[in-house]
Amino acid sequence: MPENIKWDAVFQSIVDTWLPLFGVIIAVIVIAVVVHIIKKKHKK
């Protein structure tokens, strides 16, 4: 493995790939939690 890898570029490509994916996952979790809370409130 060459030592002259531009880690900034590697890190940037990882961020560009994973950040949107994490954003989607977090959004889905938040929506699921909100829906769950709303359903609990409606049952009472």
PQR file of N, CA, C, O and H, with PARSE charges and radii, in Angstrom:
ATOM      1  N   MET A   1       0.845  -1.194   0.000 -0.4000 1.5000
ATOM      2  CA  MET A   1       0.000   0.000   0.000 -0.0000 2.0000
ATOM      3  C   MET A   1       0.884   1.250   0.000  0.5500 1.7000
ATOM      4  O   MET A   1       1.703   1.419   0.903 -0.5500 1.4000
ATOM      5  N   PRO A   2       0.737   2.104  -0.972 -0.5600 1.5000
ATOM      6  CA  PRO A   2       1.596   3.300  -1.052  0.2800 2.0000
ATOM      7  C   PRO A   2       1.320   4.257   0.103  0.5500 1.7000
ATOM      8  O   PRO A   2       0.185   4.407   0.555 -0.5500 1.4000
ATOM      9  N   GLU A   3       2.396   4.902   0.570 -0.4000 1.5000
ATOM     10  CA  GLU A   3       2.256   5.799   1.718 -0.0000 2.0000
ATOM     11  C   GLU A   3       1.755   7.174   1.311  0.5500 1.7000
ATOM     12  O   GLU A   3       1.337   7.959   2.162 -0.5500 1.4000
ATOM     13  H   GLU A   3       3.319   4.780   0.204  0.4000 1.0000
ATOM     14  N   ASN A   4       1.794   7.476   0.003 -0.4000 1.5000
ATOM     15  CA  ASN A   4       1.424   8.820  -0.443 -0.0000 2.0000
ATOM     16  C   ASN A   4      -0.066   8.925  -0.782  0.5500 1.7000
ATOM     17  O   ASN A   4      -0.459   9.715  -1.641 -0.5500 1.4000
ATOM     18  H   ASN A   4       2.134   6.837  -0.688  0.4000 1.0000
ATOM     19  N   ILE A   5      -0.891   8.121  -0.101 -0.4000 1.5000
ATOM     20  CA  ILE A   5      -2.339   8.223  -0.278 -0.0000 2.0000
ATOM     21  C   ILE A   5      -2.794   9.567   0.285  0.5500 1.7000
ATOM     22  O   ILE A   5      -2.367   9.985   1.360 -0.5500 1.4000
ATOM     23  H   ILE A   5      -0.571   7.479   0.596  0.4000 1.0000
ATOM     24  N   LYS A   6      -3.671  10.232  -0.467 -0.4000 1.5000
ATOM     25  CA  LYS A   6      -4.243  11.484   0.032 -0.0000 2.0000
ATOM     26  C   LYS A   6      -5.417  11.132   0.941  0.5500 1.7000
ATOM     27  O   LYS A   6      -6.531  10.897   0.473 -0.5500 1.4000
ATOM     28  H   LYS A   6      -4.019   9.892  -1.341  0.4000 1.0000
ATOM     29  N   TRP A   7      -5.152  11.100   2.244 -0.4000 1.5000
ATOM     30  CA  TRP A   7      -6.178  10.669   3.199 -0.0000 2.0000
ATOM     31  C   TRP A   7      -7.357  11.632   3.216  0.5500 1.7000
ATOM     32  O   TRP A   7      -8.490  11.231   3.483 -0.5500 1.4000
ATOM     33  H   TRP A   7      -4.247  11.290   2.624  0.4000 1.0000
ATOM     34  N   ASP A   8      -7.085  12.913   2.930 -0.4000 1.5000
ATOM     35  CA  ASP A   8      -8.187  13.883   2.867 -0.0000 2.0000
ATOM     36  C   ASP A   8      -9.181  13.489   1.786  0.5500 1.7000
ATOM     37  O   ASP A   8     -10.393  13.564   1.987 -0.5500 1.4000
ATOM     38  H   ASP A   8      -6.164  13.238   2.714  0.4000 1.0000
ATOM     39  N   ALA A   9      -8.661  13.066   0.636 -0.4000 1.5000
ATOM     40  CA  ALA A   9      -9.526  12.665  -0.478 -0.0000 2.0000
ATOM     41  C   ALA A   9     -10.275  11.379  -0.138  0.5500 1.7000
ATOM     42  O   ALA A   9     -11.461  11.242  -0.439 -0.5500 1.4000
ATOM     43  H   ALA A   9      -7.676  13.004   0.472  0.4000 1.0000
ATOM     44  N   VAL A  10      -9.570  10.441   0.490 -0.4000 1.5000
ATOM     45  CA  VAL A  10     -10.198   9.178   0.898 -0.0000 2.0000
ATOM     46  C   VAL A  10     -11.311   9.457   1.901  0.5500 1.7000
ATOM     47  O   VAL A  10     -12.426   8.954   1.766 -0.5500 1.4000
ATOM     48  H   VAL A  10      -8.607  10.552   0.734  0.4000 1.0000
ATOM     49  N   PHE A  11     -10.989  10.266   2.909 -0.4000 1.5000
ATOM     50  CA  PHE A  11     -11.968  10.610   3.942 -0.0000 2.0000
ATOM     51  C   PHE A  11     -13.170  11.319   3.322  0.5500 1.7000
ATOM     52  O   PHE A  11     -14.315  11.041   3.681 -0.5500 1.4000
ATOM     53  H   PHE A  11     -10.083  10.674   3.019  0.4000 1.0000
ATOM     54  N   GLN A  12     -12.904  12.236   2.390 -0.4000 1.5000
ATOM     55  CA  GLN A  12     -13.982  12.984   1.741 -0.0000 2.0000
ATOM     56  C   GLN A  12     -14.904  12.053   0.963  0.5500 1.7000
ATOM     57  O   GLN A  12     -16.124  12.215   0.995 -0.5500 1.4000
ATOM     58  H   GLN A  12     -11.975  12.461   2.098  0.4000 1.0000
ATOM     59  N   SER A  13     -14.323  11.077   0.265 -0.4000 1.5000
ATOM     60  CA  SER A  13     -15.142  10.138  -0.514 -0.0000 2.0000
ATOM     61  C   SER A  13     -15.975   9.258   0.413  0.5500 1.7000
ATOM     62  O   SER A  13     -17.122   8.935   0.105 -0.5500 1.4000
ATOM     63  H   SER A  13     -13.332  10.945   0.239  0.4000 1.0000
ATOM     64  N   ILE A  14     -15.390   8.868   1.560 -0.4000 1.5000
ATOM     65  CA  ILE A  14     -16.133   8.066   2.544 -0.0000 2.0000
ATOM     66  C   ILE A  14     -17.288   8.889   3.101  0.5500 1.7000
ATOM     67  O   ILE A  14     -18.411   8.398   3.217 -0.5500 1.4000
ATOM     68  H   ILE A  14     -14.459   9.130   1.810  0.4000 1.0000
ATOM     69  N   VAL A  15     -17.006  10.151   3.444 -0.4000 1.5000
ATOM     70  CA  VAL A  15     -18.041  11.040   3.990 -0.0000 2.0000
ATOM     71  C   VAL A  15     -19.151  11.230   2.960  0.5500 1.7000
ATOM     72  O   VAL A  15     -20.333  11.151   3.295 -0.5500 1.4000
ATOM     73  H   VAL A  15     -16.094  10.550   3.350  0.4000 1.0000
ATOM     74  N   ASP A  16     -18.770  11.482   1.705 -0.4000 1.5000
ATOM     75  CA  ASP A  16     -19.764  11.703   0.647 -0.0000 2.0000
ATOM     76  C   ASP A  16     -20.632  10.470   0.444  0.5500 1.7000
ATOM     77  O   ASP A  16     -21.809  10.588   0.105 -0.5500 1.4000
ATOM     78  H   ASP A  16     -17.809  11.546   1.433  0.4000 1.0000
ATOM     79  N   THR A  17     -20.055   9.278   0.651 -0.4000 1.5000
ATOM     80  CA  THR A  17     -20.806   8.035   0.449 -0.0000 2.0000
ATOM     81  C   THR A  17     -21.700   7.731   1.640  0.5500 1.7000
ATOM     82  O   THR A  17     -22.875   7.410   1.467 -0.5500 1.4000
ATOM     83  H   THR A  17     -19.099   9.182   0.926  0.4000 1.0000
ATOM     84  N   TRP A  18     -21.152   7.830   2.851 -0.4000 1.5000
ATOM     85  CA  TRP A  18     -21.849   7.344   4.050 -0.0000 2.0000
ATOM     86  C   TRP A  18     -22.752   8.372   4.690  0.5500 1.7000
ATOM     87  O   TRP A  18     -23.759   8.014   5.301 -0.5500 1.4000
ATOM     88  H   TRP A  18     -20.197   8.091   2.992  0.4000 1.0000
ATOM     89  N   LEU A  19     -22.403   9.680   4.560 -0.4000 1.5000
ATOM     90  CA  LEU A  19     -23.200  10.702   5.229 -0.0000 2.0000
ATOM     91  C   LEU A  19     -24.658  10.691   4.775  0.5500 1.7000
ATOM     92  O   LEU A  19     -25.548  10.715   5.625 -0.5500 1.4000
ATOM     93  H   LEU A  19     -21.585   9.970   4.064  0.4000 1.0000
ATOM     94  N   PRO A  20     -24.943  10.655   3.463 -0.5600 1.5000
ATOM     95  CA  PRO A  20     -26.353  10.571   3.037  0.2800 2.0000
ATOM     96  C   PRO A  20     -27.033   9.310   3.549  0.5500 1.7000
ATOM     97  O   PRO A  20     -28.205   9.339   3.924 -0.5500 1.4000
ATOM     98  N   LEU A  21     -26.292   8.196   3.563 -0.4000 1.5000
ATOM     99  CA  LEU A  21     -26.863   6.922   4.023 -0.0000 2.0000
ATOM    100  C   LEU A  21     -27.226   7.010   5.504  0.5500 1.7000
ATOM    101  O   LEU A  21     -28.317   6.607   5.907 -0.5500 1.4000
ATOM    102  H   LEU A  21     -25.340   8.173   3.258  0.4000 1.0000
ATOM    103  N   PHE A  22     -26.295   7.547   6.321 -0.4000 1.5000
ATOM    104  CA  PHE A  22     -26.584   7.729   7.745 -0.0000 2.0000
ATOM    105  C   PHE A  22     -27.751   8.689   7.931  0.5500 1.7000
ATOM    106  O   PHE A  22     -28.585   8.493   8.815 -0.5500 1.4000
ATOM    107  H   PHE A  22     -25.409   7.875   5.994  0.4000 1.0000
ATOM    108  N   GLY A  23     -27.811   9.727   7.100 -0.4000 1.5000
ATOM    109  CA  GLY A  23     -28.919  10.678   7.176 -0.0000 2.0000
ATOM    110  C   GLY A  23     -30.252   9.999   6.956  0.5500 1.7000
ATOM    111  O   GLY A  23     -31.214  10.265   7.676 -0.5500 1.4000
ATOM    112  H   GLY A  23     -27.134   9.887   6.382  0.4000 1.0000
ATOM    113  N   VAL A  24     -30.316   9.121   5.961 -0.4000 1.5000
ATOM    114  CA  VAL A  24     -31.551   8.390   5.657 -0.0000 2.0000
ATOM    115  C   VAL A  24     -31.913   7.467   6.819  0.5500 1.7000
ATOM    116  O   VAL A  24     -33.069   7.415   7.239 -0.5500 1.4000
ATOM    117  H   VAL A  24     -29.534   8.906   5.376  0.4000 1.0000
ATOM    118  N   ILE A  25     -30.919   6.735   7.339 -0.4000 1.5000
ATOM    119  CA  ILE A  25     -31.165   5.800   8.451 -0.0000 2.0000
ATOM    120  C   ILE A  25     -31.677   6.558   9.676  0.5500 1.7000
ATOM    121  O   ILE A  25     -32.644   6.137  10.312 -0.5500 1.4000
ATOM    122  H   ILE A  25     -29.979   6.777   6.998  0.4000 1.0000
ATOM    123  N   ILE A  26     -31.025   7.679  10.005 -0.4000 1.5000
ATOM    124  CA  ILE A  26     -31.439   8.479  11.162 -0.0000 2.0000
ATOM    125  C   ILE A  26     -32.848   9.018  10.950  0.5500 1.7000
ATOM    126  O   ILE A  26     -33.661   9.008  11.874 -0.5500 1.4000
ATOM    127  H   ILE A  26     -30.240   8.021   9.489  0.4000 1.0000
ATOM    128  N   ALA A  27     -33.144   9.492   9.730 -0.4000 1.5000
ATOM    129  CA  ALA A  27     -34.479  10.018   9.428 -0.0000 2.0000
ATOM    130  C   ALA A  27     -35.540   8.944   9.620  0.5500 1.7000
ATOM    131  O   ALA A  27     -36.595   9.207  10.197 -0.5500 1.4000
ATOM    132  H   ALA A  27     -32.484   9.500   8.980  0.4000 1.0000
ATOM    133  N   VAL A  28     -35.263   7.730   9.135 -0.4000 1.5000
ATOM    134  CA  VAL A  28     -36.219   6.618   9.267 -0.0000 2.0000
ATOM    135  C   VAL A  28     -36.450   6.296  10.746  0.5500 1.7000
ATOM    136  O   VAL A  28     -37.589   6.090  11.166 -0.5500 1.4000
ATOM    137  H   VAL A  28     -34.406   7.517   8.666  0.4000 1.0000
ATOM    138  N   ILE A  29     -35.372   6.251  11.535 -0.4000 1.5000
ATOM    139  CA  ILE A  29     -35.494   5.954  12.968 -0.0000 2.0000
ATOM    140  C   ILE A  29     -36.315   7.037  13.661  0.5500 1.7000
ATOM    141  O   ILE A  29     -37.204   6.729  14.454 -0.5500 1.4000
ATOM    142  H   ILE A  29     -34.447   6.418  11.194  0.4000 1.0000
ATOM    143  N   VAL A  30     -36.022   8.303  13.365 -0.4000 1.5000
ATOM    144  CA  VAL A  30     -36.749   9.421  13.985 -0.0000 2.0000
ATOM    145  C   VAL A  30     -38.227   9.345  13.640  0.5500 1.7000
ATOM    146  O   VAL A  30     -39.078   9.504  14.515 -0.5500 1.4000
ATOM    147  H   VAL A  30     -35.300   8.553  12.720  0.4000 1.0000
ATOM    148  N   ILE A  31     -38.542   9.100  12.360 -0.4000 1.5000
ATOM    149  CA  ILE A  31     -39.942   8.991  11.928 -0.0000 2.0000
ATOM    150  C   ILE A  31     -40.630   7.831  12.645  0.5500 1.7000
ATOM    151  O   ILE A  31     -41.763   7.970  13.106 -0.5500 1.4000
ATOM    152  H   ILE A  31     -37.850   8.970  11.649  0.4000 1.0000
ATOM    153  N   ALA A  32     -39.950   6.691  12.741 -0.4000 1.5000
ATOM    154  CA  ALA A  32     -40.528   5.517  13.405 -0.0000 2.0000
ATOM    155  C   ALA A  32     -40.819   5.816  14.873  0.5500 1.7000
ATOM    156  O   ALA A  32     -41.871   5.434  15.386 -0.5500 1.4000
ATOM    157  H   ALA A  32     -39.029   6.578  12.367  0.4000 1.0000
ATOM    158  N   VAL A  33     -39.895   6.495  15.551 -0.4000 1.5000
ATOM    159  CA  VAL A  33     -40.082   6.844  16.964 -0.0000 2.0000
ATOM    160  C   VAL A  33     -41.250   7.815  17.116  0.5500 1.7000
ATOM    161  O   VAL A  33     -42.082   7.650  18.008 -0.5500 1.4000
ATOM    162  H   VAL A  33     -39.040   6.805  15.134  0.4000 1.0000
ATOM    163  N   VAL A  34     -41.315   8.822  16.253 -0.4000 1.5000
ATOM    164  CA  VAL A  34     -42.394   9.814  16.312 -0.0000 2.0000
ATOM    165  C   VAL A  34     -43.743   9.137  16.086  0.5500 1.7000
ATOM    166  O   VAL A  34     -44.700   9.401  16.813 -0.5500 1.4000
ATOM    167  H   VAL A  34     -40.639   8.956  15.528  0.4000 1.0000
ATOM    168  N   VAL A  35     -43.822   8.267  15.082 -0.4000 1.5000
ATOM    169  CA  VAL A  35     -45.070   7.547  14.795 -0.0000 2.0000
ATOM    170  C   VAL A  35     -45.468   6.693  15.998  0.5500 1.7000
ATOM    171  O   VAL A  35     -46.641   6.641  16.367 -0.5500 1.4000
ATOM    172  H   VAL A  35     -43.044   8.053  14.491  0.4000 1.0000
ATOM    173  N   HIS A  36     -44.491   6.027  16.605 -0.4000 1.5000
ATOM    174  CA  HIS A  36     -44.740   5.174  17.775 -0.0000 2.0000
ATOM    175  C   HIS A  36     -45.308   6.003  18.935  0.5500 1.7000
ATOM    176  O   HIS A  36     -46.261   5.590  19.595 -0.5500 1.4000
ATOM    177  H   HIS A  36     -43.538   6.070  16.306  0.4000 1.0000
ATOM    178  N   ILE A  37     -44.711   7.176  19.173 -0.4000 1.5000
ATOM    179  CA  ILE A  37     -45.169   8.061  20.257 -0.0000 2.0000
ATOM    180  C   ILE A  37     -46.589   8.549  19.967  0.5500 1.7000
ATOM    181  O   ILE A  37     -47.433   8.567  20.863 -0.5500 1.4000
ATOM    182  H   ILE A  37     -43.937   7.511  18.637  0.4000 1.0000
ATOM    183  N   ILE A  38     -46.855   8.942  18.724 -0.4000 1.5000
ATOM    184  CA  ILE A  38     -48.185   9.432  18.345 -0.0000 2.0000
ATOM    185  C   ILE A  38     -49.227   8.330  18.551  0.5500 1.7000
ATOM    186  O   ILE A  38     -50.314   8.588  19.068 -0.5500 1.4000
ATOM    187  H   ILE A  38     -46.169   8.927  17.997  0.4000 1.0000
ATOM    188  N   LYS A  39     -48.896   7.114  18.150 -0.4000 1.5000
ATOM    189  CA  LYS A  39     -49.832   5.990  18.314 -0.0000 2.0000
ATOM    190  C   LYS A  39     -50.111   5.734  19.791  0.5500 1.7000
ATOM    191  O   LYS A  39     -51.250   5.457  20.168 -0.5500 1.4000
ATOM    192  H   LYS A  39     -48.013   6.904  17.730  0.4000 1.0000
ATOM    193  N   LYS A  40     -49.070   5.826  20.637 -0.4000 1.5000
ATOM    194  CA  LYS A  40     -49.249   5.630  22.081 -0.0000 2.0000
ATOM    195  C   LYS A  40     -50.187   6.694  22.649  0.5500 1.7000
ATOM    196  O   LYS A  40     -51.052   6.390  23.470 -0.5500 1.4000
ATOM    197  H   LYS A  40     -48.145   6.051  20.331  0.4000 1.0000
ATOM    198  N   LYS A  41     -50.015   7.938  22.209 -0.4000 1.5000
ATOM    199  CA  LYS A  41     -50.843   9.032  22.724 -0.0000 2.0000
ATOM    200  C   LYS A  41     -52.301   8.850  22.313  0.5500 1.7000
ATOM    201  O   LYS A  41     -53.206   9.151  23.092 -0.5500 1.4000
ATOM    202  H   LYS A  41     -49.313   8.185  21.541  0.4000 1.0000
ATOM    203  N   HIS A  42     -52.534   8.361  21.100 -0.4000 1.5000
ATOM    204  CA  HIS A  42     -53.902   8.186  20.608 -0.0000 2.0000
ATOM    205  C   HIS A  42     -54.637   7.062  21.336  0.5500 1.7000
ATOM    206  O   HIS A  42     -55.862   7.091  21.444 -0.5500 1.4000
ATOM    207  H   HIS A  42     -51.799   8.117  20.467  0.4000 1.0000
ATOM    208  N   LYS A  43     -53.896   6.075  21.834 -0.4000 1.5000
ATOM    209  CA  LYS A  43     -54.534   4.937  22.522 -0.0000 2.0000
ATOM    210  C   LYS A  43     -55.120   5.355  23.865  0.5500 1.7000
ATOM    211  O   LYS A  43     -56.111   4.783  24.321 -0.5500 1.4000
ATOM    212  H   LYS A  43     -52.900   6.052  21.746  0.4000 1.0000
ATOM    213  N   LYS A  44     -54.504   6.359  24.501 -0.4000 1.5000
ATOM    214  CA  LYS A  44     -54.979   6.766  25.836 -0.0000 2.0000
ATOM    215  C   LYS A  44     -56.314   7.493  25.751  0.5500 1.7000
ATOM    216  O   LYS A  44     -56.859   7.905  26.775 -0.5500 1.4000
ATOM    217  H   LYS A  44     -53.699   6.823  24.131  0.4000 1.0000
TER
END
